[in-house]
Amino acid sequence: MATPLGLGLPQMRQYDIGTDVPDVARAAEAAGYESLWVFERALFPEPATQGLYGVDGLPWPDSYRSVAEPLVTLTLAAAATERARLGSSVLVAPLHGPFQLAKALATLDAASGGRVVAGFGTGWSHDEYAAAAPRPFAERGRALDELIEVCRAVWGPDPVAYDGDTAKIASAVVGPKPARPIPILLAASNGRARRRLVDHADGWLPAARGAGGLAEEWRGLRELAAERGRTQPIHTVLRVNARYRAKPYEGSGRQPFQGSADQIVADLVAHAEVGMDEILLDLQAPLRDAGELKEVAAEVYEKARAAGV
């Protein structure tokens, strides 16, 4: 059975957000992509006070200088499509007020006919937390815990009641409700985050860094789920940040998902064998405009299907 494929929507500064997001969304759905995805990057500190992912000395990519707000981007895509699921991989959830985010996602799900997939992470940028977060960086794990609890409460039956550190809902009717239970998926790379995923989330959002490493991570997460008595399946959506170029990479220095469409598809085949439920391809960063993004996305999709992905 073919692995469902999703496409990252255009959010970076080379794209005209108002025109290109609906255009690419429609084209992706017509080409066969089954989901459309956004990510969150709130700002670009200059000069950098912290390396990329919190790694000292690792520079931020220039493509992060302008990234469109993810929920606005998903709303544009929702209005232009009919079937494709609408996901985030990931929203830096603690940057948002929990009640407001829960209501925004519920509204989008109701408006789109039940297509939202809520992918959350804690993030790593101190500058983003200083600019936007209701709670400090040191409390990001607890902030995510509370946000998940608030979402479940707000999306559930009325009257809604919740008493947390940030959100306090005495008793209220909160609508609209989602069209169906919105799945919550988490990016989780360490022990505490993985326990949160196993105990409180519907699925996992790994990032592609090689098929062997992915298989090991997936095996470890399943073992943890068994240890903690989880019985429901963990839905998995692999994020692939591809670096397409027309000319194939040659030599031994090529990283996974760098190169031509054929090279990207070969990596897709290897990663699909790990057994992910879905694969998200984000192709936008190195491409010049929406026209090229649509062309490359269609080529990769066709070749992936021909290769049995």
Long-range contacts (C-beta under 8 A, 24 or more apart in sequence): 2-305, 2-308, 2-309, 3-272, 3-276, 3-277, 3-278, 3-279, 3-309, 4-34, 4-35, 4-277, 4-278, 4-279, 5-32, 5-33, 5-34, 5-35, 5-278, 5-279, 5-280, 5-281, 5-301, 5-304, 5-309, 6-33, 6-34, 6-35, 6-36, 6-37, 6-84, 6-85, 6-87, 6-237, 6-278, 6-279, 6-280, 6-281, 7-33, 7-35, 7-36, 7-37, 7-280, 7-281, 7-282, 7-283, 7-297, 8-36, 8-37, 8-38, 8-39, 8-280, 8-281, 8-282, 8-283, 8-284, 9-36, 9-37, 9-38, 9-73, 9-74, 9-77, 9-284, 10-284, 10-290, 10-293, 11-38, 11-39, 11-67, 11-68, 11-70, 11-73, 11-284, 12-63, 12-66, 12-67, 12-68, 12-284, 12-285, 13-63, 13-65, 13-66, 14-287, 14-288, 14-289, 15-68, 15-284, 15-289, 15-290, 15-293, 16-290, 17-68, 17-72, 17-73, 17-76, 18-76, 19-290, 20-289, 20-290, 20-293, 21-68, 21-73, 21-76, 21-77, 21-80, 22-76, 22-77, 22-79, 22-80, 23-80, 23-290, 23-294, 24-290, 24-293, 24-294, 24-297, 25-76, 25-77, 25-80, 25-81, 25-84, 26-80, 26-81, 27-294, 27-297, 27-298, 28-84, 28-294, 28-297, 29-81, 29-82, 29-83, 29-84, 31-297, 31-298, 31-301, 31-302, 32-301, 32-305, 33-84, 33-297, 33-301, 34-83, 34-84, 34-85, 34-278, 35-84, 35-85, 35-86, 35-87, 35-117, 35-237, 35-278, 35-280, 36-74, 36-77, 36-81, 36-84, 36-85, 36-86, 36-87, 37-87, 37-88, 37-89, 37-119, 37-239, 37-280, 37-282, 38-70, 38-71, 38-73, 38-74, 38-87, 38-88, 38-89, 39-67, 39-70, 39-88, 39-89, 39-90, 39-282, 40-67, 40-70, 40-88, 40-90, 40-91, 40-92, 40-95, 40-123, 41-67, 42-67, 42-92, 42-95, 42-125, 42-128, 42-131, 42-132, 43-125, 43-127, 43-128, 43-131, 45-125, 45-127, 49-126, 49-127, 50-124, 50-125, 50-126, 50-127, 53-124, 54-124, 54-125, 61-285, 63-285, 71-104, 71-105, 71-108, 74-108, 74-116, 75-108, 75-111, 78-108, 78-111, 78-112, 78-115, 83-115, 84-115, 85-115, 85-116, 85-117, 86-112, 86-115, 86-116, 86-117, 87-116, 87-117, 87-118, 87-119, 87-185, 87-237, 87-280, 88-117, 88-118, 88-119, 88-120, 89-119, 89-185, 89-187, 89-205, 89-237, 89-239, 89-280, 90-119, 90-120, 90-121, 90-186, 90-187, 90-205, 91-118, 91-119, 91-120, 91-121, 92-121, 92-122, 92-123, 92-125, 92-128, 93-120, 93-121, 93-122, 93-143, 93-144, 93-147, 94-122, 94-123, 94-129, 94-133, 94-134, 94-135, 94-139, 94-140, 94-143, 94-144, 94-147, 95-123, 95-128, 95-129, 95-132, 95-133, 96-132, 96-134, 96-147, 97-134, 97-166, 97-167, 98-134, 98-143, 98-146, 98-147, 98-150, 98-151, 98-164, 98-166, 98-167, 99-150, 99-154, 99-167, 99-169, 101-147, 101-151, 102-147, 102-150, 102-151, 102-153, 102-154, 102-155, 103-154, 103-174, 105-151, 105-178, 105-182, 106-154, 106-155, 106-175, 106-176, 106-177, 106-178, 106-182, 107-176, 109-178, 109-179, 109-180, 109-182, 110-176, 110-177, 110-178, 110-179, 112-179, 113-179, 114-178, 114-179, 114-180, 116-178, 116-182, 117-182, 117-183, 117-185, 117-237, 118-151, 118-182, 118-183, 118-184, 118-185, 119-184, 119-185, 119-186, 119-187, 119-205, 119-237, 120-144, 120-147, 120-148, 120-184, 120-185, 120-186, 120-187, 121-186, 121-187, 121-205, 122-193, 134-166, 135-165, 135-166, 141-192, 141-193, 141-196, 144-186, 144-196, 145-196, 145-200, 148-184, 148-200, 148-201, 151-182, 151-184, 155-181, 155-182, 183-235, 185-235, 185-237, 188-221, 194-220, 194-221, 194-224, 195-224, 195-228, 197-221, 197-234, 198-224, 198-225, 198-228, 198-230, 198-234, 199-228, 199-230, 202-232, 202-234, 202-235, 203-234, 203-235, 203-236, 203-237, 203-277, 204-234, 204-235, 204-236, 204-237, 205-236, 205-237, 205-239, 206-236, 206-238, 206-239, 206-276, 207-238, 207-239, 207-241, 208-238, 208-239, 208-240, 208-241, 208-256, 208-257, 208-267, 208-271, 209-256, 210-256, 211-256, 211-267, 211-270, 211-271, 211-273, 211-274, 214-238, 214-271, 214-274, 214-276, 215-274, 218-274, 218-275, 218-276, 235-277, 235-278, 236-275, 236-276, 236-277, 236-278, 237-276, 237-277, 237-278, 237-279, 237-280, 238-271, 238-274, 238-276, 238-278, 238-279, 238-280, 239-280, 239-282, 240-267, 240-268, 240-271, 240-279, 240-280, 240-281, 240-282, 241-282, 241-285, 242-281, 242-282, 242-283, 242-300, 243-285, 243-286, 244-283, 244-286, 244-287, 244-296, 244-300, 245-286, 261-296, 261-299, 261-300, 261-303, 262-303, 264-300, 265-300, 265-303, 265-304, 265-307, 265-309, 266-307, 268-300, 268-304, 268-307, 268-309, 269-307, 269-308, 269-309, 272-309, 279-309
